[in-house]
Amino acid sequence: MQLKPGTEQALNDWLGPSSWNTPHDDDMDRWYDLISQYQRDHGYAIDEAALRQQIEHQVGGQFTDEENGSEASFAEGLAWQWTFWTS
């Protein structure tokens, strides 16, 4: 997946800290910054499988939040962002 520079930077900002996959306020802020930037650069359509593969590659396959057993869902975040901004 070829990300535009702003989206790639937002992705790197989110994945940079070791706490990236926790619900800490700073991590959640970076997550929603990424979602917002993705929407500005790429619109609302997403190839979630390709993005997931890119994230897994960057974090060494550690895509699951082991503490909560949940996966970050970019599509869910994008859908939430769309609902928030259009309501």
PyMOL commands that set and color helices and strands:
alter all, ss='L'
color gray80, all
select helices_A, chain A and resi 5-15+25-42+48-58+74-86
alter helices_A, ss='H'
color red, helices_A
select strands_A, chain A and resi 64-65+70-71
alter strands_A, ss='S'
color yellow, strands_A
deselect
rebuild
show_as cartoon
